[in-house]
Amino acid sequence: MHSSADSLAPEWLVVPDDANALAPGVWPRSSVRSPDGQILLGGMTASEIAGQYGTPVMVLDEDEVRTRARSFRDAFAAATGRHGTTARVYYAGKAFLSTAIARWVTDEGLNVDVCTRGELEIALAADVDPARIGFHGNNKSRDEIERAVSVGIGTIVVDSAIEIERVAEISERLGAVQRVLVRVNSGVHAETHDFLATAHEDQKFGMPFADAVTAVARIRELASLEFLGLHCHIGSQIFGVAGFRESASRVLELHEQLRAGGEVPLLNLGGGFGIAYTSVDDPTPIEQLAAEIVDAVAEGCAQRGIPMPALAFEPGRAIVGTAGVTLYEVGTTKPVRLGSDESRLYVSVDGGMSDNARPALYGAQYSARIASRTSDVEPALVRVVGKHCESGDIVVDHEYLPGDITPGDLLAVPATGAYCASLSSNYNHVPRPAVVAVSAGASRIIVRGETIDDLLSRDAGISTKEGAR
């Protein structure tokens, strides 16, 4: 029996037959219900994790991260191997980077992509070989470039004519020859949110093709730089391969043109591979993505009579996103009447936009399940909201949960491994939560949660007893 609230739900959200079920592909593969109805993550119950670390807490399934990293490595190796070339797979650290993550992905054969001094230092602290690190960014400071060149970073992706001169000057001063890629705009628009589509012309990343020709000519004049190839990225959370195929075709035109002046050994097609956040999301399997994208490059090269370059890709969300589940405790529930016969149940949790800014930034959709028990009560349409003083502080905009959800229940929100911890903040002076890794029934903190003392320690206006006057 459906309630009057069903008319408030978006068309894609259907009333579930079982509001306790964990949708395949949205949750880590280890996620199941225990005999007493609790969600198990990496062999640990939600209550065990919350009892040990408190809530909110981000739980990261180590085995899921490693498995996905291997899948990308193997899929692109197989696809490029069929065409007589090779692939480099970089983990895009902006999705979420810690020393543990850096070690997991490099253990599984991936390189690491960073875009700030901080991300670079995390990778170096994890003992990642600098030659396996790529450095992105549209406004790298001199300090960042000097640090990258001095440690022997593998590649720097240059984003402007100014940056070419900056990298060249610093490399010459340090007695280094720095390998660089030139980021270009292919003009292909990802079928995604405007803020996530990064290849269109009116935005801060990359160069138009005409400017790239001049940029590459300048790089080839500079003894302290080595031109390695082109880089292009069309956006994020992309399903299907049509955008990648079209972008590759356009970039190959430039690639062929540049070969007249010298070698162009590498083509980096970026990342942006999507994951499932809800039961209706249907991401393309990585094996299919790899095969079809590489086949498209091979076809384009054959048409132009040029050899296949080495390829590179930069998955981030697709490696770590599905591995993450955030646990919250329900604080209050409140039915809100929206008409004579319509109401929505608001479920407030002890986190919110400070640990997951994506719904507020992009209108991102998530799903949720009660983690500490099951219920056979009829599902109710709910909106999961945070504790911050913003009406847009929404964690899950639309979901069906058992109608008896109540204060004290643990609520699990899956697919939070990417861009949640990395975008977290101290809004309303809320401490950022811990990140906990789970595997084979054991857990450990990989990023310590903040305390109130941490927040107070940064306020220079607070006097100590000894220093007070």
C-alpha positions in Angstrom: 0.0 0.0 0.0 1.5 3.4 -1.0 1.1 6.5 1.1 0.0 9.9 0.0 3.7 11.0 0.3 4.5 9.0 -2.9 3.6 12.0 -5.0 6.5 13.9 -3.4 9.0 11.3 -4.5 10.9 11.7 -7.8 9.9 9.4 -10.6 13.1 7.4 -10.4 12.5 6.5 -6.7 10.2 3.6 -6.3 8.7 2.1 -3.1 11.0 -0.8 -2.2 9.6 -4.3 -1.7 12.1 -4.5 1.2 13.3 -1.2 2.8 16.1 -3.2 4.5 17.7 -4.5 1.3 21.1 -3.3 0.3 21.1 -2.5 -3.4 23.9 -4.3 -5.3 26.5 -2.0 -6.8 25.8 0.8 -4.4 27.3 -0.8 -1.3 30.8 -2.4 -0.9 30.6 -6.1 -1.9 31.3 -7.2 1.7 28.1 -5.5 2.9 25.5 -7.9 4.2 23.0 -8.1 7.0 24.0 -10.0 10.1 21.6 -12.6 11.7 20.4 -9.9 14.1 19.7 -7.5 11.2 22.7 -5.2 11.5 24.7 -4.1 8.4 28.1 -5.7 8.3 31.0 -3.7 6.8 34.2 -5.6 6.2 33.0 -8.2 8.7 32.2 -5.7 11.5 28.7 -4.7 12.6 27.6 -1.1 12.4 27.1 -1.1 16.2 30.6 -2.3 16.8 32.1 0.4 14.6 29.9 3.2 16.0 30.6 1.9 19.6 34.3 2.1 19.1 34.7 5.3 17.1 31.5 7.2 17.6 29.3 8.8 15.0 29.4 10.2 12.4 32.2 8.0 11.1 33.3 7.2 7.6 33.9 3.5 7.1 36.2 2.5 4.2 36.3 -1.1 3.0 40.0 -1.7 2.2 39.3 -4.8 0.2 36.8 -2.9 -2.0 39.4 -0.2 -2.8 42.1 -2.8 -3.6 39.8 -4.9 -5.8 38.6 -1.8 -7.7 42.2 -0.6 -8.2 43.2 -4.0 -9.6 40.2 -4.1 -11.9 41.2 -0.8 -13.5 44.8 -1.8 -13.8 43.9 -5.1 -15.4 41.2 -3.8 -17.6 43.3 -1.1 -19.2 46.4 -3.4 -19.4 44.3 -6.0 -21.3 42.7 -3.4 -23.6 45.9 -1.7 -24.5 47.8 -5.0 -24.8 45.4 -6.0 -27.6 46.6 -3.0 -29.6 50.3 -3.3 -28.8 50.6 -0.4 -26.4 50.5 0.2 -22.6 48.4 2.0 -20.1 49.2 3.9 -16.9 46.5 4.2 -14.4 46.7 7.1 -11.9 44.5 7.2 -8.8 43.0 10.7 -8.7 43.8 11.7 -5.1 41.3 14.6 -5.1 38.6 12.0 -4.5 40.1 11.1 -1.1 43.7 10.8 -0.2 45.5 9.5 2.9 48.7 7.7 3.4 46.8 4.4 3.7 44.9 5.0 0.4 48.1 5.9 -1.4 49.7 2.7 -0.2 46.7 0.5 -1.1 46.5 1.8 -4.7 50.2 1.7 -5.3 50.4 -1.8 -3.9 47.9 -2.7 -6.6 50.0 -1.2 -9.4 48.5 2.2 -9.7 50.2 5.6 -9.8 48.9 8.7 -7.9 47.6 12.0 -9.3 47.8 15.0 -7.0 46.8 18.7 -7.5 48.2 20.6 -4.5 51.3 20.6 -2.3 49.3 19.0 0.5 48.2 16.1 -1.7 51.8 15.7 -2.9 53.1 15.6 0.7 50.6 12.9 1.6 51.8 10.8 -1.3 55.4 11.3 -0.4 54.7 10.5 3.3 53.2 7.2 2.1 56.6 6.5 0.4 55.1 6.7 -3.1 57.9 6.8 -5.7 57.9 10.4 -7.0 58.3 9.1 -10.5 54.8 7.5 -10.1 53.2 10.8 -9.2 51.5 13.3 -11.6 50.8 16.9 -10.6 47.7 18.7 -11.9 46.2 22.1 -11.2 45.4 25.4 -13.0 47.4 27.6 -10.6 50.4 25.7 -9.2 52.5 28.0 -7.0 56.2 28.4 -7.4 56.6 26.6 -4.1 54.5 23.7 -5.3 56.4 23.4 -8.6 59.8 23.7 -6.9 58.9 20.9 -4.4 57.6 18.7 -7.2 60.6 19.1 -9.4 63.1 18.8 -6.5 61.7 15.4 -5.5 61.7 14.1 -9.1 58.0 14.0 -9.8 57.1 11.9 -12.8 54.9 14.4 -14.7 53.5 17.9 -14.4 50.4 18.7 -16.4 50.8 22.3 -17.5 47.6 24.4 -17.8 48.8 27.7 -19.3 51.5 29.5 -21.1 52.6 31.2 -17.9 53.0 27.9 -16.2 55.2 26.5 -18.9 57.7 29.3 -18.3 57.4 28.9 -14.5 58.1 25.2 -14.6 61.0 25.7 -17.1 62.7 28.4 -15.0 62.5 26.3 -11.8 63.6 23.1 -13.5 66.6 24.9 -15.1 67.6 26.4 -11.7 67.4 23.0 -10.1 69.3 21.3 -12.9 66.4 19.1 -13.9 64.6 18.2 -17.1 60.9 18.0 -16.2 58.5 15.9 -18.2 55.3 17.7 -18.9 51.9 17.1 -20.4 49.7 19.8 -21.9 46.1 19.9 -20.8 43.7 20.7 -23.7 40.0 21.3 -24.0 38.4 18.9 -26.4 35.1 20.8 -26.4 33.2 17.6 -25.4 30.6 18.3 -22.7 30.1 15.5 -20.2 26.4 14.7 -19.7 26.5 15.7 -16.1 26.1 18.7 -13.7 27.6 21.9 -15.2 30.0 22.2 -12.3 31.4 18.8 -13.0 31.8 19.2 -16.8 35.4 20.4 -17.3 36.1 20.2 -21.0 33.9 23.1 -22.3 35.7 26.2 -23.4 34.4 28.8 -20.9 36.1 27.5 -17.8 39.5 27.5 -16.0 41.1 24.2 -17.1 43.3 23.5 -20.1 44.0 25.2 -23.4 42.1 25.4 -26.7 43.7 23.4 -29.4 45.2 26.4 -31.2 46.9 27.6 -28.0 48.1 24.1 -27.4 50.0 24.1 -30.6 51.9 27.2 -29.6 52.4 25.8 -26.1 54.0 22.6 -27.3 56.3 24.5 -29.7 57.5 26.5 -26.8 58.0 23.5 -24.6 60.1 21.9 -27.3 62.3 25.0 -27.4 63.1 24.8 -23.7 66.0 22.5 -22.6 64.7 22.1 -19.1 61.4 20.6 -20.3 60.5 17.4 -22.0 57.1 17.2 -23.9 55.5 13.9 -23.0 52.0 14.3 -24.6 48.5 15.6 -24.2 46.0 15.5 -21.4 42.2 15.8 -21.6 39.5 15.4 -19.0 35.8 15.7 -19.9 34.1 15.7 -16.5 32.9 13.5 -13.7 30.4 10.9 -12.8 30.1 9.8 -16.4 28.2 6.7 -17.6 28.8 5.2 -21.0 31.6 5.7 -23.4 30.2 8.1 -26.0 31.8 11.2 -24.5 35.2 9.5 -24.1 35.1 8.3 -27.7 34.3 11.7 -29.1 36.9 13.4 -27.0 39.6 10.9 -28.0 38.8 11.4 -31.6 39.2 15.2 -31.4 42.4 15.0 -29.3 43.9 12.6 -31.8 43.6 15.3 -34.5 45.8 17.5 -32.4 48.1 14.6 -31.5 48.6 13.9 -35.2 49.4 17.5 -35.9 51.9 17.7 -33.1 53.8 14.6 -34.4 55.0 16.6 -37.3 57.3 18.5 -34.9 58.5 15.6 -32.7 57.4 12.6 -30.7 54.1 12.6 -28.8 54.5 9.4 -26.8 51.6 9.6 -24.3 47.9 10.5 -24.4 46.1 10.9 -21.0 42.3 10.8 -21.4 41.6 11.6 -17.7 39.0 10.0 -15.6 35.4 10.8 -14.5 34.1 7.2 -14.5 30.7 7.1 -12.7 29.5 4.9 -9.8 26.1 4.0 -8.4 24.7 6.2 -5.7 21.2 4.8 -5.9 19.6 1.6 -7.1 18.7 3.1 -10.5 22.2 4.2 -11.3 23.8 1.8 -13.9 27.5 2.5 -14.3 29.3 1.0 -17.3 31.5 -2.0 -16.2 35.2 -1.1 -16.2 36.1 -3.9 -18.6 33.6 -2.5 -21.2 34.8 1.1 -20.6 38.4 0.2 -21.1 37.9 -2.0 -24.1 35.7 0.6 -25.9 37.8 3.6 -25.1 41.0 2.0 -26.2 39.4 0.6 -29.3 38.2 4.1 -30.2 41.8 5.4 -29.9 43.1 2.5 -32.0 40.5 3.2 -34.7 41.4 6.8 -34.7 45.1 6.1 -35.0 44.5 3.5 -37.8 42.4 6.1 -39.8 45.2 8.6 -39.5 48.0 6.0 -40.2 49.8 6.8 -36.9 51.1 4.5 -34.2 49.2 4.0 -31.0 50.6 6.2 -28.2 50.9 4.9 -24.6 47.7 5.8 -22.8 46.9 7.0 -19.3 43.7 7.3 -17.2 42.8 8.8 -13.9 40.0 7.1 -12.0 39.3 8.4 -8.5 35.7 8.1 -7.5 35.4 4.8 -9.3 38.2 3.4 -7.1 37.2 4.7 -3.7 33.6 5.9 -3.9 31.7 2.7 -3.4 34.1 1.6 -0.7 32.9 4.2 1.7 29.8 4.1 4.0 29.1 6.9 6.5 27.4 5.9 9.7 25.3 8.4 11.6 23.0 8.3 14.6 19.5 9.5 14.2 18.7 12.4 16.6 15.2 13.4 15.8 12.4 12.5 13.4 9.7 15.0 12.4 6.8 14.5 10.0 6.2 17.7 8.0 2.8 18.2 6.5 3.0 19.7 3.0 -0.7 19.7 2.1 -4.0 18.3 3.1 -2.9 14.7 2.4 0.9 14.9 1.9 3.7 14.7 4.4 7.4 13.9 4.5 9.3 12.5 7.4 12.4 14.5 8.2 15.2 12.4 9.8 17.9 14.4 11.4 21.4 12.9 11.9 24.5 14.0 13.9 26.5 15.0 10.8 25.5 16.7 7.5 27.0 19.1 5.0 30.3 19.3 7.1 31.0 15.7 6.2 29.1 15.5 2.9 28.9 18.7 1.0 27.9 17.1 -2.4 24.1 17.4 -2.0 24.4 21.1 -1.3 27.1 21.7 -4.0 25.7 19.6 -6.8 22.3 18.4 -5.8 23.9 14.9 -5.5 21.6 12.0 -4.7 22.4 9.3 -2.1 20.6 6.4 -0.6 20.3 5.2 3.0 19.4 2.2 5.2 18.9 1.7 8.9 22.1 0.0 9.9 21.5 -1.2 13.4 18.4 -3.3 12.8 15.8 -4.4 10.3 12.0 -3.6 10.3 9.0 -4.9 8.6 7.1 -1.6 9.1 5.7 -0.1 5.9 8.3 2.2 4.2 7.9 6.0 4.6 9.2 8.7 2.3 12.0 10.5 4.2 14.5 13.2 3.8 17.7 12.7 5.8 19.1 16.1 7.0 22.0 17.2 9.0 22.4 19.3 12.1 23.8 22.5 10.5 22.0 25.9 10.4 21.2 25.7 6.7 18.0 24.6 5.1 20.1 23.1 2.3 21.9 20.8 4.8 20.5 17.6 3.2 22.3 14.3 3.3 19.8 12.2 1.4 17.1 14.1 -0.5 14.6 11.3 -1.2 14.6 7.8 0.3 12.1 5.2 1.6 13.0 3.9 5.0 10.9 1.9 7.5 8.3 4.2 9.0 9.4 3.3 12.6 12.9 4.9 12.2 13.5 6.5 15.5 16.1 8.4 17.6 19.1 6.2 18.4 19.0 4.2 15.2 22.2 4.0 13.3 21.8 5.2 9.7 24.2 4.1 6.9 24.7 6.2 3.8 26.7 4.3 1.1 28.9 5.5 -1.7 30.5 8.2 0.4 34.2 7.2 -0.2 34.8 10.0 -2.7 34.6 13.7 -2.2 33.1 13.5 1.3 36.2 13.4 3.5 38.1 15.5 1.0 35.4 18.3 1.0 34.7 18.1 4.7 34.7 21.3 6.7 34.2 22.7 10.2 31.0 24.5 9.4 29.3 25.6 12.6 32.5 24.4 14.4 31.6 20.8 14.0 34.7 18.5 14.2 35.4 16.4 11.1 34.8 12.7 11.6 37.3 9.9 11.7 37.9 7.7 8.7 38.1 4.0 9.6 39.3 1.2 7.5 37.7 -2.2 7.8 38.8 -5.6 6.5 38.3 -9.2 7.6 36.5 -8.3 10.8 39.1 -5.8 12.0 39.2 -2.0 11.9 41.7 0.8 12.3 41.7 4.6 12.1 43.4 5.9 8.9 42.4 9.5 9.5 41.9 10.7 13.1 38.7 12.4 13.9 38.9 16.0 15.2 38.0 17.0 18.7 36.7 20.3 20.2 40.2 20.8 21.5 41.5 20.7 17.9 39.0 23.4 16.9 40.0 25.6 19.8 43.7 25.1 19.2 43.5 27.2 16.0 41.8 30.1 17.6 44.5 32.6 18.4 42.2 34.7 20.6 42.0 32.0 23.2 44.3 32.6 26.2 45.8 29.9 28.3 45.8 30.1 32.1 49.5 30.7 32.0 49.3 33.4 29.4 46.1 35.2 30.6 46.5 38.7 32.0 
